Amino acid sequence: MDWNIRYAEGDTPWDKGLAHPVLREPLVRGMLEGRVLVPGCGTGHDVRELALGGLEVTGLDVAPLAIGRALAHPPVARETYVHGDLFGLPAEFKGAFDGVFEHTCFCAIDPARRADYASAVASTLKPGGRLLAVFYTEPDNGGDGPPFGCTAQELDELFKDGFRLLGERRGVPTFAGREDRELLRLFKRV
Ligand SMILES: C[S@@+](CC[C@H](N)C(=O)[O-])C[C@H]1O[C@@H](n2cnc3c(N)ncnc32)[C@H](O)[C@@H]1O
């Protein structure tokens, strides 16, 4: 998948023009604190929403056009954007974050790289840091992806080393068409 071409062609159905609705819940936003990384941030809606909540947020994306659009948006608070690959992180990202917010990055990557995803996210977190993730469980796209779906069992297996599951919720507020197809999970880096 060449993500930059998707942005160049305007073929970005995942971009709803606003942050994931679950971030409007103070209880959910409060699950993260300090310095937060948003991998696969796209044009930065989630980054800005979290930054407005007082967090110091870094958005990372492999598509230069996405980062360019995020940077073109007037800053709302203490947000920054980095063009880069989650699978080749800059050294300064190692153990640098108190939290990671996942939304539509995990489902975008090749399922064969999911263990690499878990390792990469773990590497960015400080001990005790948190991963707050909206996982797309049922993409309903006929089997071809991205997005690639996942099951709770797969997630259990992938995040069993280095993370402890603190809680989960189904049926979270979301975009039209995604109702009951997502799983919110909160992990602690151990
Ligand atoms: C489905 S889009 C979601 C974008 C954004 N989270 C949103 O909801 O609007 C997936 C994003 O992940 C980015 N991405 C895919 N693989 C990546 C990687 N290895 N490292 C960083 N970003 C990646 C793509 O460029 C794309 O912007």
PDBQT file of the ligand as one rigid body, heavy atoms in Angstrom, charges set to zero:
ROOT
HETATM    1  C1  LIG A 201      -6.263   4.201   7.490  1.00  0.00    +0.000 C 
HETATM    2  S1  LIG A 201      -5.173   5.555   7.625  1.00  0.00    +0.000 S 
HETATM    3  C2  LIG A 201      -5.698   6.314   9.173  1.00  0.00    +0.000 C 
HETATM    4  C3  LIG A 201      -5.186   7.709   9.386  1.00  0.00    +0.000 C 
HETATM    5  C4  LIG A 201      -5.696   8.380  10.663  1.00  0.00    +0.000 C 
HETATM    6  N1  LIG A 201      -5.419   7.562  11.833  1.00  0.00    +0.000 N 
HETATM    7  C5  LIG A 201      -7.175   8.659  10.541  1.00  0.00    +0.000 C 
HETATM    8  O1  LIG A 201      -7.982   7.953  11.173  1.00  0.00    +0.000 OA
HETATM    9  O2  LIG A 201      -7.525   9.585   9.786  1.00  0.00    +0.000 OA
HETATM   10  C6  LIG A 201      -3.661   4.752   8.096  1.00  0.00    +0.000 C 
HETATM   11  C7  LIG A 201      -2.529   5.733   8.265  1.00  0.00    +0.000 C 
HETATM   12  O3  LIG A 201      -1.386   5.006   8.733  1.00  0.00    +0.000 OA
HETATM   13  C8  LIG A 201      -0.251   5.476   8.032  1.00  0.00    +0.000 C 
HETATM   14  N2  LIG A 201       0.736   4.394   8.088  1.00  0.00    +0.000 N 
HETATM   15  C9  LIG A 201       0.655   3.178   7.495  1.00  0.00    +0.000 A 
HETATM   16  N3  LIG A 201       1.750   2.457   7.766  1.00  0.00    +0.000 NA
HETATM   17  C10 LIG A 201       2.533   3.223   8.564  1.00  0.00    +0.000 A 
HETATM   18  C11 LIG A 201       3.806   3.046   9.174  1.00  0.00    +0.000 A 
HETATM   19  N4  LIG A 201       4.484   1.911   8.997  1.00  0.00    +0.000 N 
HETATM   20  N5  LIG A 201       4.310   4.035   9.917  1.00  0.00    +0.000 NA
HETATM   21  C12 LIG A 201       3.624   5.195  10.085  1.00  0.00    +0.000 A 
HETATM   22  N6  LIG A 201       2.425   5.436   9.515  1.00  0.00    +0.000 NA
HETATM   23  C13 LIG A 201       1.878   4.469   8.775  1.00  0.00    +0.000 A 
HETATM   24  C14 LIG A 201      -0.764   5.800   6.637  1.00  0.00    +0.000 C 
HETATM   25  O4  LIG A 201       0.052   6.694   5.941  1.00  0.00    +0.000 OA
HETATM   26  C15 LIG A 201      -2.138   6.386   6.961  1.00  0.00    +0.000 C 
HETATM   27  O5  LIG A 201      -2.093   7.784   7.150  1.00  0.00    +0.000 OA
ENDROOT
TORSDOF 0
